[in-house]
Amino acid sequence: MKTFSSEFKTLALFLLATTSLFAADAVNFNANTVTKALYRDMAVHFLDSVPTISSNTSHGYTGQPVYCAFQPSGECLLSAGAYDDAGLKIRWNGNTGSAGDHASALFLFKKANFLNGFNAGSVALLDGNDTVRILFGYMNPGKTGSDQPVAEASLRLVIKDDRGYHISSSLPIGSASELSVKATQQVYYQYNPSSHAVNEAGTTGQASVPSFKNIEFLGFRIDAVRGNKIIAGANVGVVEFSVAATNQQ
């Protein structure tokens, strides 16, 4: 009677385990889904059951609903617009705000609206299937600095898994630039999206270690500071945002 080698048995078990895994994009936002800009000119508090941006709130919007929070320290806007309007963004109009004003905007996508069947089953971020791709909109005048409309800007990834909410260390925002990172390789901190800090949408706590299992929300937070050139308007936004995940059937 023919017997299997231990190596063959190991390979067979591995193949059996991985056949139940399905990898694709759980989130894939594209600013082409926005046909009319939506604006909010005051603080927005996060509600995990009520999307801020959807086909009901923004006429012509066809993308995944977005759950938002917004904390401006001065005159500023939370907005969703098309490609040439910088997508999901913070907006300063010309001659608004003051140098040093902070603005913080959270944009989250909920599991109930995940793509490719990820709204069912257990969603995980696994090494090798956790790529986050971000395309930033144009930021007038294409650079940041204290003498510019925007002094500084950054983006942080935000996830909710079975250990709670987590927010990553800051990632650089470049005007009309692209960023690709691995979600499981970032440094994270505890995060509460429902309770604003002075200059933050939500509050950041101590270092955390996500499980990356049973994902309920995926998204990002943009933080920006107004520069001295307040005569000029500026957008700080994301026009494409996708997250690869794994669904264990």
Disulfide bonds with the S-S distance in Angstrom:
none
